[in-house]
Structure formats: structure tokens, C-alpha cells
Amino acid sequence: DGGITQSPKYLFRKEGQNVTLSCEQNLNHDAMYWYRQDPGQGLRLIYYSQIVNDFQKGDIAEGYSVSREKKESFPLTVTSAQKNPTAFYLCASNPGQVPSYNEQFFGPGTRLTVL
Amino acid sequence: AQKITQTQPGMFVQEKEAVTLDCTYDTSDQSYGLFWYKQPSSGEMIFLIYQGSYDEQNATEGRYSLNFQKARKSANLVISASQLGDSAMYFCAMREPYNFNKFYFGSGTKLNVKP
């Protein structure tokens, strides 16, 4: 079955620690995205990548970093510089071709809690 | 400026009745796509319906229809014959394919279906 997997589902970390959230897709999509969602709020774009080895900052990139070494993988690192990292993190992808109008496909999300 | 505006933070509807969730958008592009997603309490994002900016007819998918008024820049979601399982957050989103394929999400509407 094709889809997007995120691991782990729940993640706890201590203040001051970096943590990496995994996102893998087997949909052969070029574009991948990371969003942050706070309780009762919408999705805010952290980073996105159109192709391998290329990525751009979204609206709230400070305190986060990403890499795109493989088409299938787009890991997100939440660094100690992120002042309020407790949130729900969603990874998404789409084929990326222009002018395709495909929807975003989402992973199940990771709930990060900083203790 | 907000790209997507959802002005109804929460709504109630009686089971079996129809409900309209509002969405307005802002873009200067001629080519764009509009999407609606459902997010149950589990957190997964479920794609519901899509409307392209050049589509002349309103999109429909089962009990979901999109009331697209291009001149007013509105893309309201209509759910007919509401069911208890429709209780969830609903997000409107816009894609600008010629703007780095970015997606913009609204802040969401929490729909509660009453028995």
C-alpha cells in the first residue's frame, strides 16, 4: 500500500534536546512538506521540498531543520532553539508537477511533547 | 495577509440536516486549486473535495459539494444529510501551483453534529 509513514506517533523529549521526526513516502512524490499544528489551530508550514537536495523555509522555520537526501525521506529535526516545540507535526507530499492539482497526502502525524 | 479565511471557529448542526462551512481565499494568480480536508480527533487529515480555478461547475463528492463563487473568492463546503461521524475539524486549503507549489490552510471550523 502506498502512503506516508511518520514515526514515532508520540514523542517525549526533555528541554534542551534535539529530536528528529521521521517521514517516509512510497508514493514517488517529488514534493514533501512539514506542518505544525497547535491545539485547535490550523496548519502552519515549517519547511517544504520540491526535489531531492533542495528545500525552502516555510512560515515558521526558526528552530527547525530538514534534509532531503532521498526522494522518499524528509526528516525534520526540532532543535533546542525552538522555544515552544510541543505540538502535533504533520508530514505531507504531493506529486509536485506543475500544473498538477493533486491534493496533499498526509501522514498520521507525530505528537511531540517537551517535558 | 491571510490567504485562507475561515470565519466560523465552531458550528453545530442537527443530524440529517445540511450545513455550510465558509471559506474565502486571497490570490492574484489565475490558476489555483481549492481543497477541503476533514480532521477527526485522531489527527489524520482526510481529503474531501477539490475545485480548480478553471472549473466551471461546482465540485461534488457524495454528500460533499463545494459552492465555488470565483468573483467573490469563496469556496464554501456544503455537507448534506449530516451524520454523527461528520463531527470533526474541517480545513479549507488553497494551492498555488506556480508559487513553489505551496499550500495554504485556514484556521479550521469545528463541526459538531447533534443527534
Interface residues (C-beta under 8 A of the other chain):
Chain A: A31 Y33 Y35 G40 Q41 G42 L43 R44 L45 Y48 Q50 Q56 F88 L90 A92 N94 G96 V98 P99 S100 Y101 E103 Q104 F105 F106 P108 G109 R111
Chain B: Q6 S31 G33 F35 Y37 G43 E44 M45 F47 Y50 G52 F91 A93 R95 P97 Y98 F100 N101 K102 F103 F105 G106 S107 G108 K110
